[in-house]
Amino acid sequence: MPPQLHLSPWEQGLSDQIKELKIKSGSHSPSVSMLRQAAPDIIFKIDACFLSNPYATDLFMSNLEREVIARGGLRALLEFYPAQNSTIAEQLGQTLNLRPENLFIANGATEAIQSVVHNFAKKKILVNLPAFSPHYEFAKTGHEMVFYYLDKKNNFELDLEDYLGFVRKEKPDTIILTNPNNPTGNYLRLAQMEYLLEALKEVETVVVDESFIHFAFEDPLYLPVSIAKLTESYPNLVVIKSMSKDFGIAGIRAGYGVMSEGRVKALLANGYLWNSNGFSEYFFRLCTQPKFWEEYEAIRKKHIIETQKFISQLKQIPMLRVYPSFGNFVLVELPDGYTARSVTTVMLGRYGIYVRDCTDKKGLQGEYLRIGSRSKKENDQIIKAFSQIFAPPAAAKPLWEKLFPKVPRRRP
Ligand SMILES: *Cc1c(COP(=O)(O)O)cnc(C)c1O
């Protein structure tokens, strides 16, 4: 009999409630506030379902308090229209050293993805699975979706030659990649991306979602990486970026797309004039300050280092299969006999820790959780909870004792 988790009647009830809320939330997870309302007796401690750098949220808050709230500027943020799309693009262009004409400011990366898929995808869209679900859910009627399955035997790494063979066979006009990928965490290095882009020149639109790129690294100094600049050499390339995870500000809806000037013009001719808001406008302005950027870089690296440590600690728990990750989260496969729902329920009910049950993720066979890396203190609590749940059964004797049972020694 494989080991199993035994749920108390209260935990069983909680498990059913989670299931019901999940149905209401579609392909995303119920939020903590939804869970709080439905099950007021849960004591929430850690949200490791949502993915963000918590130190970055602190940094944004302290700037907002000092520069806006303490100076009485909050009212103006709410009362007036935010800057227009192209005005914010000018600021962001300075920050990223990109031409503003190539920047499309979006109400979160989700809007950038939607606008690109709706305006530039023609007939056939290729998405790798498992994926961030809006990448395939935003297809319009008339779009044909094709999926390329990342192989778990290969740790969900993209096999470039096999993928290119698939593209040549299927001939999609639009392909969407996420780097690092969510929920698998696998990462394509800059050299691999350049190789792919060179080979994909015939594809009309190549979308690369770099929403987790701030957590990826290729050198011991964790210098920032991105292919955004390559949009200058590859006119078919569209790079999408969310600020929600790395800057910890999902609530203000800030994201952008980097693409050819013609495409930015086409999108702006269709709308999106005031699609930012006072807070995101302030955030983009903050990004132009070298001091903010310097402080952000320090906590970005701190979060990467702590995340990688967290992942290696999870790997120490013998029953879990922990996939390598360049995101600020990690995909974990559960041993036989454990379901993602029962572990999610126990984590929440006994420890107040909310993790992502990946049962609904297309392209994952087996029972998986996605665990977000939080602050160091919270990560330690998550490790402790998992170590307790997956502690080796106390009854099992070590092999040594089975082979050489202890014989009471006779007194001489
Ligand atoms: C979370 C996520 C997004 C959404 O970003 P928003 O800016 O909050 O809309 C986009 N892409 C990926 C891969 C994500 O995981």
The ligand as a Gaussian input file, in Angstrom:
#p B3LYP/6-31G(d) Opt

LIG

0 1
 C        1.307000      35.958000     -14.080000
 C        1.706000      35.902000     -15.490000
 C        1.314000      36.904000     -16.381000
 C        0.315000      37.957000     -15.959000
 O        0.859000      39.145000     -15.742000
 P       -0.007000      40.438000     -15.410000
 O        0.958000      41.516000     -15.692000
 O       -0.365000      40.380000     -13.966000
 O       -1.188000      40.463000     -16.296000
 C        1.786000      36.854000     -17.678000
 N        2.568000      35.850000     -18.103000
 C        2.947000      34.850000     -17.286000
 C        3.808000      33.763000     -17.793000
 C        2.512000      34.850000     -15.956000
 O        2.839000      33.840000     -15.154000

